[in-house]
Amino acid sequence: MTTADHPLDPAPPAVPPAPAATPAPPAPAAAPTPPAPATPVGAAIPATGAAEPDEAQTGLAKPGVPEGAAEGAEASVARVRPAEASELAASRPGGRPVARQAQTGPAHRGAESKPFNDITHRVLKPPVRQVLNHLVMSVTHEGWEKVPRDEPLIFAGNHSSWMDGPLVVIEAPRTVRCLVKSEMYKGIVGRLLMFVGQIPVDRGRPDRAALHTALDELSRGGAIGVFPEGTRGSGEMAAVQHGIAYLAVHGRCRVLPVACINTGAALPRGARWPRRSVKVRVVFGEPFEVEVPVNPRSRRALAAVAEDIRVRLADHLATARAGAALESPGAE
């Protein structure tokens, strides 16, 4: 018997099993990405490269912004054709188009007037015109066929009597809101001026609120009336203020010359009632465009535009006084 076979020999110690490997902890799950908020129906879609809202609305270039930047932004928005708009609407949930909100507030910085409801002009002007032209005074208007009805427009006239403003408003074939000196807004006259939508302007200082209110009216396609000589005088258009140039350039609209003939003789200074024996003529001319300068905020550039407007208004006034407009088929 061998030693290994002896029953008293101790058995060889058992080898303990190797410990099992500790499993690695599972990697933490990634946090779910929150879904992008859905664009509500009716919300405006920002256009890539669009100008700031105030600049795009006012049309006034900011210092340091290259001229035409705002126009380029507006053009990029205007390039969306109806077919593209339909495709864009079809891509919305349910294919519903995005509603466009109507403009209800002022479109220009500093504007103080809300959209003017011209029903008072459309209803009251025809009978008032008949009474004024044939009973109170002797007035004829000429050149109605030259007045555009569906575009922003500046009526610019000579100023030799306080009757010039009311005559332009009453005789024009469309609604006109004139810039009227703030001193007139007192008592019954002031309430009447507000009722018919005229715009008060402080002549003693640069009245930016009045200018922006006028620009706001032009942006809606309306018409405003100005007397660029600034105050009553001979009405010869010897000099004009620069405000009309500012409005024509920044309002991007045409200027229509108006010649008020014999208003000074019909209602001279100090008279309380017009002279019916004096024949008064309100002559509307051909609208013209002004050249927009490279820097529309330059005083020198606006002075040049104002001088060009003055020359054109003086030419129309001379033609009207010569009686050439009497041959117009629009005379009444």
C-alpha positions as CSV (number, residue, x, y, z in Angstrom):
1,M,0.0,0.0,0.0
2,T,1.4,3.2,-0.9
3,T,1.4,6.3,1.2
4,A,-1.2,7.9,-1.0
5,D,-3.5,5.0,-0.5
6,H,-3.3,5.0,3.4
7,P,-6.7,5.8,4.9
8,L,-5.3,7.9,7.6
9,D,-3.6,10.3,5.3
10,P,-5.4,13.6,5.2
11,A,-7.1,14.5,2.0
12,P,-5.6,17.3,0.1
13,P,-7.2,20.7,0.8
14,A,-9.9,21.7,-1.7
15,V,-9.1,24.7,-3.8
16,P,-11.7,27.4,-3.2
17,P,-13.5,28.6,-6.4
18,A,-12.5,31.9,-7.9
19,P,-14.8,34.8,-6.9
20,A,-17.3,35.8,-9.7
21,A,-16.6,39.1,-11.4
22,T,-18.6,42.0,-10.2
23,P,-20.9,43.2,-13.0
24,A,-20.3,46.8,-14.1
25,P,-23.1,49.2,-13.2
26,P,-25.4,50.1,-16.1
27,A,-24.8,53.5,-17.8
28,P,-27.3,56.1,-16.9
29,A,-30.0,56.6,-19.5
30,A,-29.8,59.9,-21.5
31,A,-32.3,62.5,-20.5
32,P,-35.1,62.7,-23.1
33,T,-34.9,65.8,-25.2
34,P,-38.0,68.0,-24.7
35,P,-40.1,68.4,-27.9
36,A,-39.9,71.8,-29.6
37,P,-42.9,73.9,-28.8
38,A,-45.4,73.8,-31.6
39,T,-46.0,77.1,-33.4
40,P,-49.5,78.2,-32.6
41,V,-51.9,78.9,-35.5
42,G,-51.9,82.6,-36.2
43,A,-48.4,83.2,-34.9
44,A,-46.1,85.3,-37.1
45,I,-43.2,83.4,-38.8
46,P,-40.0,85.4,-38.5
47,A,-38.3,86.0,-41.8
48,T,-34.6,85.3,-42.1
49,G,-32.7,88.5,-42.4
50,A,-35.6,90.8,-41.7
51,A,-35.0,94.2,-40.3
52,E,-35.9,95.3,-36.9
53,P,-39.7,95.9,-36.5
54,D,-39.5,99.6,-35.8
55,E,-37.1,100.2,-38.7
56,A,-39.1,98.1,-41.2
57,Q,-42.3,99.9,-40.2
58,T,-41.0,103.4,-40.2
59,G,-38.9,103.3,-43.2
60,L,-36.3,105.5,-41.4
61,A,-32.8,104.3,-41.7
62,K,-30.9,104.1,-38.5
63,P,-27.4,105.7,-38.2
64,G,-24.8,103.2,-39.3
65,V,-27.2,101.0,-41.2
66,P,-26.5,101.0,-44.9
67,E,-29.3,102.6,-46.9
68,G,-31.6,100.0,-48.4
69,A,-31.1,97.4,-45.7
70,A,-34.7,97.8,-44.5
71,E,-35.9,97.9,-48.1
72,G,-34.0,94.7,-48.8
73,A,-35.6,93.0,-45.8
74,E,-39.0,94.1,-46.9
75,A,-38.3,92.9,-50.4
76,S,-37.3,89.5,-49.1
77,V,-40.7,89.2,-47.4
78,A,-42.5,90.6,-50.5
79,R,-40.9,87.9,-52.7
80,V,-43.2,85.2,-51.2
81,R,-45.6,84.5,-54.0
82,P,-49.2,83.3,-53.5
83,A,-48.3,79.8,-54.6
84,E,-45.5,79.7,-52.1
85,A,-47.8,81.0,-49.4
86,S,-50.2,78.2,-50.2
87,E,-47.4,75.6,-49.9
88,L,-46.3,77.1,-46.6
89,A,-49.9,77.0,-45.3
90,A,-50.2,73.4,-46.4
91,S,-47.1,72.4,-44.4
92,R,-48.8,73.6,-41.2
93,P,-50.5,71.0,-39.0
94,G,-53.9,70.3,-40.6
95,G,-52.9,72.4,-43.6
96,R,-54.4,75.5,-42.0
97,P,-53.0,78.8,-43.1
98,V,-51.4,81.2,-40.7
99,A,-53.7,84.1,-40.0
100,R,-52.3,87.6,-40.6
101,Q,-53.2,90.1,-38.0
102,A,-54.6,93.3,-39.3
103,Q,-52.8,96.5,-38.5
104,T,-54.7,98.5,-35.8
105,G,-52.1,100.8,-34.3
106,P,-49.7,103.4,-35.6
107,A,-47.1,102.1,-38.1
108,H,-44.4,104.7,-37.3
109,R,-42.5,105.5,-34.2
110,G,-44.0,108.6,-32.5
111,A,-47.3,108.5,-34.3
112,E,-50.2,109.6,-32.1
113,S,-53.2,109.0,-34.4
114,K,-55.2,105.8,-34.8
115,P,-56.6,104.8,-38.2
116,F,-59.0,107.6,-39.2
117,N,-62.5,106.5,-40.2
118,D,-63.2,108.8,-43.2
119,I,-66.9,108.1,-43.3
120,T,-67.5,111.8,-42.2
121,H,-65.7,112.9,-45.4
122,R,-67.5,110.5,-47.7
123,V,-70.9,111.4,-46.3
124,L,-70.6,115.1,-45.5
125,K,-68.3,116.4,-48.2
126,P,-70.6,116.3,-51.2
127,P,-73.4,118.4,-49.7
128,V,-71.0,120.7,-47.9
129,R,-69.2,121.2,-51.2
130,Q,-72.4,122.1,-53.0
131,V,-73.4,124.7,-50.4
132,L,-70.0,126.2,-50.2
133,N,-69.4,126.4,-54.0
134,H,-72.8,127.8,-55.0
135,L,-74.3,129.6,-52.0
136,V,-71.6,130.7,-49.6
137,M,-68.8,131.4,-52.2
138,S,-68.2,131.0,-55.9
139,V,-65.8,128.1,-56.2
140,T,-64.8,125.8,-59.0
141,H,-62.5,122.9,-58.8
142,E,-60.4,121.7,-61.7
143,G,-58.2,118.6,-62.4
144,W,-60.1,115.9,-60.5
145,E,-59.1,113.4,-63.2
146,K,-55.4,113.9,-62.2
147,V,-55.9,112.9,-58.6
148,P,-55.1,109.2,-57.9
149,R,-57.6,107.6,-55.6
150,D,-55.7,104.5,-54.4
151,E,-52.2,105.5,-53.4
152,P,-50.5,107.6,-50.7
153,L,-50.3,111.2,-51.7
154,I,-49.2,114.6,-50.5
155,F,-51.4,117.6,-51.6
156,A,-49.2,120.6,-51.5
157,G,-50.7,124.1,-52.1
158,N,-49.9,127.8,-51.9
159,H,-51.1,129.7,-48.9
160,S,-52.5,133.2,-49.0
161,S,-55.7,132.8,-46.9
162,W,-56.9,130.7,-44.0
163,M,-59.6,129.4,-46.5
164,D,-56.9,127.4,-48.4
165,G,-56.8,124.5,-46.0
166,P,-60.6,124.0,-45.9
167,L,-60.9,124.4,-49.6
168,V,-58.3,121.7,-50.4
169,V,-60.0,119.3,-48.0
170,I,-63.5,120.0,-49.3
171,E,-62.7,120.2,-53.0
172,A,-60.4,117.2,-53.2
173,P,-62.1,114.1,-54.6
174,R,-60.7,111.9,-51.8
175,T,-60.1,112.2,-48.1
176,V,-57.3,114.6,-47.2
177,R,-55.9,115.2,-43.7
178,C,-54.1,118.5,-43.5
179,L,-51.4,119.6,-41.1
180,V,-52.9,122.5,-39.1
181,K,-51.2,124.8,-36.7
182,S,-51.9,123.8,-33.1
183,E,-53.1,127.3,-32.2
184,M,-56.3,126.5,-34.2
185,Y,-57.3,123.6,-31.8
186,K,-59.4,125.7,-29.4
187,G,-63.1,125.8,-28.8
188,I,-65.6,124.8,-31.4
189,V,-63.0,125.1,-34.2
190,G,-60.6,122.8,-32.5
191,R,-63.3,120.1,-31.9
192,L,-64.4,120.4,-35.5
193,L,-60.8,119.9,-36.7
194,M,-60.4,116.8,-34.6
195,F,-63.7,115.5,-35.8
196,V,-62.7,115.7,-39.4
197,G,-59.3,114.1,-38.7
198,Q,-56.9,117.1,-39.2
199,I,-53.4,116.8,-37.7
200,P,-52.2,119.4,-35.2
201,V,-48.6,120.6,-35.7
202,D,-46.6,122.8,-33.4
203,R,-44.8,125.3,-35.7
204,G,-42.5,126.6,-33.0
205,R,-40.4,123.5,-32.8
206,P,-39.6,120.3,-34.9
207,D,-42.8,118.4,-34.2
208,R,-41.8,114.8,-34.7
209,A,-45.1,113.5,-33.4
210,A,-47.0,115.4,-36.2
211,L,-44.5,114.2,-38.9
212,H,-44.8,110.6,-37.8
213,T,-48.6,110.8,-37.6
214,A,-48.6,112.1,-41.2
215,L,-46.2,109.2,-42.2
216,D,-48.5,106.8,-40.5
217,E,-51.4,108.1,-42.6
218,L,-49.3,107.7,-45.8
219,S,-48.3,104.2,-44.8
220,R,-52.0,103.2,-44.8
221,G,-52.4,104.6,-48.4
222,G,-54.0,107.9,-47.3
223,A,-53.5,111.4,-48.3
224,I,-52.3,114.4,-46.3
225,G,-52.3,118.1,-47.1
226,V,-49.5,120.6,-46.5
227,F,-48.8,124.2,-47.2
228,P,-45.0,124.2,-47.4
229,E,-44.7,128.0,-47.3
230,G,-45.3,127.5,-43.5
231,T,-47.6,130.5,-43.0
232,R,-50.0,132.7,-44.9
233,G,-48.3,135.2,-47.2
234,S,-48.4,136.2,-50.9
235,G,-48.8,132.6,-51.9
236,E,-46.1,132.9,-54.6
237,M,-44.1,129.9,-53.5
238,A,-41.0,132.0,-53.0
239,A,-39.7,129.6,-50.3
240,V,-40.8,126.4,-48.7
241,Q,-40.0,124.6,-45.5
242,H,-38.1,121.3,-45.5
243,G,-40.9,119.3,-43.8
244,I,-42.6,118.5,-47.1
245,A,-39.3,117.0,-48.4
246,Y,-39.0,114.9,-45.3
247,L,-42.6,113.5,-45.8
248,A,-42.1,112.9,-49.5
249,V,-38.8,111.1,-49.0
250,H,-39.6,109.0,-46.0
251,G,-43.3,108.5,-47.0
252,R,-42.1,107.2,-50.4
253,C,-45.1,108.9,-52.1
254,R,-45.8,111.4,-54.9
255,V,-46.6,115.1,-54.4
256,L,-49.7,116.6,-56.1
257,P,-49.6,120.4,-56.6
258,V,-52.7,122.4,-55.7
259,A,-53.2,126.0,-56.7
260,C,-55.7,128.1,-54.7
261,I,-56.5,131.1,-56.9
262,N,-58.1,134.3,-55.5
263,T,-58.6,133.0,-52.0
264,G,-56.8,136.0,-50.6
265,A,-59.1,138.4,-52.4
266,A,-62.2,136.4,-51.5
267,L,-61.4,136.5,-47.8
268,P,-58.8,139.2,-47.0
269,R,-57.2,139.6,-43.6
270,G,-59.7,141.0,-41.1
271,A,-62.8,140.0,-43.1
272,R,-65.4,137.8,-41.3
273,W,-67.3,136.6,-44.3
274,P,-66.0,135.6,-47.8
275,R,-66.9,137.7,-50.8
276,R,-69.1,135.7,-53.2
277,S,-68.4,138.1,-56.0
278,V,-64.8,136.9,-56.2
279,K,-64.4,133.8,-58.3
280,V,-62.2,131.2,-56.5
281,R,-60.5,128.3,-58.3
282,V,-58.9,125.2,-56.8
283,V,-56.7,123.6,-59.5
284,F,-55.2,120.1,-59.0
285,G,-52.1,119.3,-61.0
286,E,-50.3,116.2,-62.1
287,P,-48.6,114.3,-59.2
288,F,-44.9,114.0,-59.4
289,E,-42.2,111.9,-57.8
290,V,-39.2,113.2,-55.9
291,E,-35.7,111.9,-56.1
292,V,-34.8,110.0,-52.9
293,P,-31.3,111.1,-51.8
294,V,-28.5,108.6,-50.9
295,N,-28.7,109.9,-47.3
296,P,-32.3,110.7,-46.7
297,R,-31.5,112.1,-43.2
298,S,-29.1,114.7,-44.6
299,R,-30.3,118.3,-44.1
300,R,-28.5,119.4,-47.3
301,A,-30.1,116.6,-49.3
302,L,-33.6,117.4,-47.9
303,A,-33.0,121.1,-48.7
304,A,-32.3,120.1,-52.4
305,V,-35.5,118.0,-52.5
306,A,-37.5,120.9,-51.0
307,E,-36.2,123.3,-53.6
308,D,-37.1,120.9,-56.4
309,I,-40.6,120.6,-55.0
310,R,-40.9,124.4,-54.7
311,V,-40.0,124.9,-58.4
312,R,-42.6,122.4,-59.5
313,L,-45.3,124.0,-57.3
314,A,-44.4,127.4,-58.6
315,D,-44.7,126.2,-62.2
316,H,-48.1,124.7,-61.5
317,L,-49.2,127.9,-59.8
318,A,-48.1,130.0,-62.8
319,T,-49.9,127.7,-65.2
320,A,-53.1,127.8,-63.2
321,R,-53.0,131.6,-63.0
322,A,-52.6,131.8,-66.7
323,G,-55.9,130.0,-67.1
324,A,-54.5,126.9,-68.9
325,A,-56.3,124.6,-66.4
326,L,-59.7,126.0,-67.5
327,E,-59.5,123.7,-70.6
328,S,-59.4,120.6,-68.3
329,P,-62.4,118.3,-68.8
330,G,-62.5,117.9,-65.0
331,A,-63.5,121.5,-64.3
332,E,-66.8,122.0,-62.6
